[in-house]
Amino acid sequence: MLTVQRHYTVSGKPSLHACVEVNPTGTVEIEVLELYQHHSSSFDNLSFKVNPQGVSVVYCHQASPWQLLLNSQDAQELRSLIQEAEEEYEILMRDL
C-alpha cells in the first residue's frame, strides 16, 4: 500500500498547479501550490462532475465545500487511482 502522488494543471488556469496524493486508507490530499490552499477528503465525500471546461472534483461536505477543475484525462486518471486504492485496501483487509 503506497500513497500515489500526481501533479495536475488546473483546467482553464494554466498558471495553477495541484499536487494530489491518493492514500490507500481512503483519503485524498490536494494542494493548490500557487494559492497555498490545502484540501483533504475521504473517497466517499468526493464526486466527479462533467462540465464544458473539464471535470470538477467536488468535495461534498456541507461545512466547507470545495471543487477543483481538471481536464478530462487528468480527472479520469485520478478516478482510476482512487478505484485502485480502494481495491488495494479491500484486498489488504481480506488478507488480515
N, CA and C atoms as a LAMMPS dump frame, in Angstrom:
ITEM: TIMESTEP
0
ITEM: NUMBER OF ATOMS
288
ITEM: BOX BOUNDS ff ff ff
-5.0000000000000000e+02 5.0000000000000000e+02
-5.0000000000000000e+02 5.0000000000000000e+02
-5.0000000000000000e+02 5.0000000000000000e+02
ITEM: ATOMS id mol type element x y z
1 1 1 N 0.834 -1.177 0
2 1 2 C 0 0 0
3 1 3 C 0.88 1.242 0
4 2 1 N 0.862 1.916 -1.101
5 2 2 C 1.662 3.124 -1.22
6 2 3 C 0.777 4.311 -1.566
7 3 1 N 1.141 5.457 -1.032
8 3 2 C 0.477 6.691 -1.417
9 3 3 C 0.975 7.074 -2.805
10 4 1 N 0.043 7.446 -3.682
11 4 2 C 0.387 7.838 -5.043
12 4 3 C 0.241 9.346 -5.151
13 5 1 N 1.248 9.984 -5.737
14 5 2 C 1.223 11.437 -5.878
15 5 3 C 1.258 11.801 -7.356
16 6 1 N 0.41 12.751 -7.73
17 6 2 C 0.381 13.253 -9.103
18 6 3 C 0.333 14.778 -9.073
19 7 1 N 0.816 15.377 -10.157
20 7 2 C 0.76 16.833 -10.318
21 7 3 C -0.106 17.13 -11.535
22 8 1 N -1.111 17.969 -11.343
23 8 2 C -2.037 18.326 -12.409
24 8 3 C -2.077 19.84 -12.566
25 9 1 N -2.421 20.283 -13.767
26 9 2 C -2.678 21.693 -14.023
27 9 3 C -4.175 21.912 -13.882
28 10 1 N -4.557 22.972 -13.194
29 10 2 C -5.973 23.284 -13.025
30 10 3 C -6.523 23.706 -14.386
31 11 1 N -7.601 23.062 -14.826
32 11 2 C -8.179 23.326 -16.139
33 11 3 C -8.669 24.77 -16.229
34 12 1 N -8.324 25.425 -17.326
35 12 2 C -8.731 26.806 -17.527
36 12 3 C -7.806 27.812 -16.87
37 13 1 N -6.902 27.349 -16.035
38 13 2 C -5.962 28.244 -15.344
39 13 3 C -4.575 27.604 -15.379
40 14 1 N -3.89 27.696 -16.52
41 14 2 C -2.605 27.004 -16.667
42 14 3 C -1.529 27.459 -15.689
43 15 1 N -1.749 28.581 -15.028
44 15 2 C -0.754 29.04 -14.06
45 15 3 C -0.954 28.411 -12.683
46 16 1 N -2.045 27.628 -12.507
47 16 2 C -2.306 26.975 -11.221
48 16 3 C -2.038 25.479 -11.324
49 17 1 N -1.335 24.96 -10.334
50 17 2 C -0.975 23.547 -10.321
51 17 3 C -1.439 22.903 -9.021
52 18 1 N -1.933 21.683 -9.145
53 18 2 C -2.413 20.952 -7.978
54 18 3 C -1.561 19.709 -7.775
55 19 1 N -1.103 19.535 -6.561
56 19 2 C -0.399 18.322 -6.157
57 19 3 C -1.429 17.456 -5.441
58 20 1 N -1.652 16.254 -5.949
59 20 2 C -2.697 15.375 -5.421
60 20 3 C -2.059 14.098 -4.892
61 21 1 N -2.402 13.732 -3.66
62 21 2 C -1.951 12.474 -3.064
63 21 3 C -3.159 11.595 -2.793
64 22 1 N -3.109 10.369 -3.306
65 22 2 C -4.165 9.391 -3.068
66 22 3 C -3.61 8.356 -2.104
67 23 1 N -4.22 8.277 -0.939
68 23 2 C -3.778 7.369 0.113
69 23 3 C -4.699 6.155 0.142
70 24 1 N -4.158 4.942 0.094
71 24 2 C -4.984 3.736 0.079
72 24 3 C -5.871 3.552 1.309
73 25 1 N -5.652 4.327 2.343
74 25 2 C -6.526 4.214 3.514
75 25 3 C -7.829 4.983 3.317
76 26 1 N -8.003 5.602 2.139
77 26 2 C -9.279 6.224 1.821
78 26 3 C -9.308 7.729 1.833
79 27 1 N -8.162 8.374 1.708
80 27 2 C -8.156 9.836 1.702
81 27 3 C -7.418 10.396 0.49
82 28 1 N -7.813 11.596 0.118
83 28 2 C -7.156 12.349 -0.943
84 28 3 C -6.725 13.684 -0.346
85 29 1 N -5.478 14.053 -0.584
86 29 2 C -4.947 15.347 -0.15
87 29 3 C -4.635 16.144 -1.411
88 30 1 N -5.131 17.369 -1.481
89 30 2 C -4.911 18.218 -2.648
90 30 3 C -4.327 19.546 -2.186
91 31 1 N -3.248 19.93 -2.828
92 31 2 C -2.614 21.214 -2.526
93 31 3 C -2.543 22.015 -3.822
94 32 1 N -3.203 23.179 -3.847
95 32 2 C -3.081 24.096 -4.98
96 32 3 C -1.89 24.985 -4.642
97 33 1 N -0.781 24.697 -5.29
98 33 2 C 0.511 25.241 -4.882
99 33 3 C 0.562 26.765 -4.877
100 34 1 N 0.142 27.388 -5.966
101 34 2 C 0.281 28.84 -6.078
102 34 3 C -0.644 29.608 -5.133
103 35 1 N -1.741 28.993 -4.724
104 35 2 C -2.702 29.663 -3.838
105 35 3 C -2.52 29.273 -2.376
106 36 1 N -1.574 28.388 -2.115
107 36 2 C -1.335 27.891 -0.756
108 36 3 C -2.618 27.331 -0.134
109 37 1 N -3.407 26.623 -0.947
110 37 2 C -4.645 26.005 -0.468
111 37 3 C -4.423 24.514 -0.296
112 38 1 N -4.907 24.001 0.819
113 38 2 C -4.821 22.571 1.087
114 38 3 C -6.227 22.04 1.334
115 39 1 N -6.573 20.96 0.631
116 39 2 C -7.875 20.326 0.796
117 39 3 C -7.656 18.851 1.085
118 40 1 N -8.524 18.309 1.905
119 40 2 C -8.449 16.898 2.263
120 40 3 C -9.855 16.32 2.226
121 41 1 N -9.96 15.065 1.805
122 41 2 C -11.275 14.433 1.743
123 41 3 C -11.136 12.925 1.804
124 42 1 N -12.163 12.292 2.317
125 42 2 C -12.255 10.844 2.18
126 42 3 C -12.802 10.559 0.783
127 43 1 N -12.568 9.358 0.29
128 43 2 C -13.066 8.991 -1.029
129 43 3 C -14.583 9.149 -1.104
130 44 1 N -15.269 8.82 -0.025
131 44 2 C -16.732 8.842 -0.004
132 44 3 C -17.316 10.231 -0.218
133 45 1 N -16.585 11.265 0.136
134 45 2 C -17.102 12.628 0.026
135 45 3 C -16.732 13.317 -1.284
136 46 1 N -16.108 12.592 -2.206
137 46 2 C -15.724 13.169 -3.492
138 46 3 C -16.666 12.711 -4.588
139 47 1 N -16.922 13.606 -5.522
140 47 2 C -17.657 13.226 -6.725
141 47 3 C -17.005 13.927 -7.916
142 48 1 N -17.286 13.414 -9.093
143 48 2 C -16.739 13.965 -10.327
144 48 3 C -17.907 14.435 -11.185
145 49 1 N -17.887 15.706 -11.582
146 49 2 C -18.98 16.279 -12.368
147 49 3 C -18.421 16.882 -13.653
148 50 1 N -18.947 16.404 -14.773
149 50 2 C -18.504 16.879 -16.081
150 50 3 C -19.161 18.227 -16.371
151 51 1 N -18.369 19.162 -16.871
152 51 2 C -18.899 20.448 -17.317
153 51 3 C -18.121 20.879 -18.559
154 52 1 N -18.527 21.947 -19.235
155 52 2 C -17.874 22.326 -20.5
156 52 3 C -16.372 22.612 -20.393
157 53 1 N -15.9 23.043 -19.234
158 53 2 C -14.483 23.371 -19.089
159 53 3 C -13.619 22.17 -18.717
160 54 1 N -14.214 21.065 -18.339
161 54 2 C -13.467 19.885 -17.913
162 54 3 C -14.294 19.064 -16.953
163 55 1 N -13.648 18.55 -15.92
164 55 2 C -14.331 17.748 -14.907
165 55 3 C -14.011 18.347 -13.542
166 56 1 N -15.051 18.634 -12.786
167 56 2 C -14.867 19.17 -11.438
168 56 3 C -14.784 18.026 -10.447
169 57 1 N -13.746 18.045 -9.633
170 57 2 C -13.647 17.141 -8.495
171 57 3 C -14.283 17.917 -7.347
172 58 1 N -15.398 17.402 -6.832
173 58 2 C -16.204 18.149 -5.873
174 58 3 C -16.18 17.457 -4.523
175 59 1 N -15.873 18.23 -3.495
176 59 2 C -15.944 17.758 -2.109
177 59 3 C -17.337 18.094 -1.611
178 60 1 N -18.065 17.072 -1.186
179 60 2 C -19.493 17.212 -0.913
180 60 3 C -19.843 17.41 0.554
181 61 1 N -18.933 17.853 1.37
182 61 2 C -19.241 18.048 2.789
183 61 3 C -19.801 19.447 2.985
184 62 1 N -20.87 19.564 3.765
185 62 2 C -21.571 20.843 3.908
186 62 3 C -20.741 21.921 4.598
187 63 1 N -19.914 21.552 5.547
188 63 2 C -19.193 22.55 6.348
189 63 3 C -18.245 23.401 5.508
190 64 1 N -17.506 22.782 4.627
191 64 2 C -16.535 23.538 3.825
192 64 3 C -16.389 22.915 2.438
193 65 1 N -17.372 23.108 1.563
194 65 2 C -17.287 22.517 0.225
195 65 3 C -16.199 23.183 -0.62
196 66 1 N -15.639 22.422 -1.541
197 66 2 C -14.671 22.957 -2.482
198 66 3 C -14.726 22.128 -3.752
199 67 1 N -14.14 22.659 -4.815
200 67 2 C -14.035 21.901 -6.053
201 67 3 C -12.75 22.271 -6.78
202 68 1 N -12.286 21.339 -7.577
203 68 2 C -11.063 21.514 -8.351
204 68 3 C -11.376 21.116 -9.782
205 69 1 N -11.138 22 -10.722
206 69 2 C -11.434 21.74 -12.122
207 69 3 C -10.2 21.165 -12.812
208 70 1 N -10.353 19.955 -13.356
209 70 2 C -9.268 19.281 -14.075
210 70 3 C -9.706 19.006 -15.499
211 71 1 N -8.736 18.791 -16.394
212 71 2 C -9.13 18.354 -17.726
213 71 3 C -9.61 16.907 -17.628
214 72 1 N -10.31 16.455 -18.635
215 72 2 C -10.958 15.133 -18.59
216 72 3 C -9.972 13.995 -18.365
217 73 1 N -8.819 14.061 -19.023
218 73 2 C -7.825 12.995 -18.902
219 73 3 C -7.27 12.914 -17.477
220 74 1 N -6.95 14.048 -16.877
221 74 2 C -6.427 14.059 -15.508
222 74 3 C -7.483 13.577 -14.516
223 75 1 N -8.722 13.997 -14.721
224 75 2 C -9.804 13.566 -13.829
225 75 3 C -10.015 12.059 -13.93
226 76 1 N -9.924 11.518 -15.144
227 76 2 C -10.072 10.073 -15.316
228 76 3 C -8.935 9.331 -14.626
229 77 1 N -7.719 9.854 -14.731
230 77 2 C -6.589 9.229 -14.047
231 77 3 C -6.8 9.252 -12.536
232 78 1 N -7.25 10.38 -12.004
233 78 2 C -7.497 10.483 -10.568
234 78 3 C -8.588 9.515 -10.134
235 79 1 N -9.653 9.422 -10.903
236 79 2 C -10.732 8.476 -10.594
237 79 3 C -10.191 7.041 -10.574
238 80 1 N -9.341 6.707 -11.535
239 80 2 C -8.744 5.364 -11.588
240 80 3 C -7.832 5.111 -10.395
241 81 1 N -7.05 6.108 -10.012
242 81 2 C -6.167 5.955 -8.848
243 81 3 C -6.974 5.709 -7.575
244 82 1 N -8.092 6.396 -7.437
245 82 2 C -8.954 6.195 -6.268
246 82 3 C -9.537 4.789 -6.276
247 83 1 N -9.996 4.331 -7.437
248 83 2 C -10.545 2.973 -7.533
249 83 3 C -9.488 1.925 -7.205
250 84 1 N -8.278 2.104 -7.706
251 84 2 C -7.193 1.166 -7.412
252 84 3 C -6.862 1.157 -5.922
253 85 1 N -6.84 2.33 -5.311
254 85 2 C -6.55 2.422 -3.875
255 85 3 C -7.63 1.714 -3.067
256 86 1 N -8.889 1.871 -3.46
257 86 2 C -9.981 1.185 -2.762
258 86 3 C -9.833 -0.332 -2.88
259 87 1 N -9.47 -0.799 -4.071
260 87 2 C -9.279 -2.235 -4.28
261 87 3 C -8.113 -2.764 -3.452
262 88 1 N -6.997 -2.028 -3.427
263 88 2 C -5.842 -2.432 -2.617
264 88 3 C -6.216 -2.552 -1.146
265 89 1 N -6.968 -1.59 -0.665
266 89 2 C -7.368 -1.58 0.742
267 89 3 C -8.278 -2.769 1.051
268 90 1 N -9.216 -3.056 0.157
269 90 2 C -10.108 -4.206 0.352
270 90 3 C -9.317 -5.51 0.386
271 91 1 N -8.349 -5.648 -0.5
272 91 2 C -7.519 -6.859 -0.534
273 91 3 C -6.733 -6.987 0.76
274 92 1 N -6.149 -5.897 1.219
275 92 2 C -5.388 -5.918 2.465
276 92 3 C -6.276 -6.331 3.64
277 93 1 N -7.459 -5.781 3.717
278 93 2 C -8.364 -6.103 4.829
279 93 3 C -8.802 -7.567 4.782
280 94 1 N -8.997 -8.104 3.58
281 94 2 C -9.362 -9.521 3.451
282 94 3 C -8.222 -10.421 3.9
283 95 1 N -6.988 -10.018 3.564
284 95 2 C -5.824 -10.831 3.905
285 95 3 C -5.51 -10.824 5.396
286 96 1 N -5.967 -9.804 6.098
287 96 2 C -5.724 -9.745 7.543
288 96 3 C -6.693 -10.645 8.196
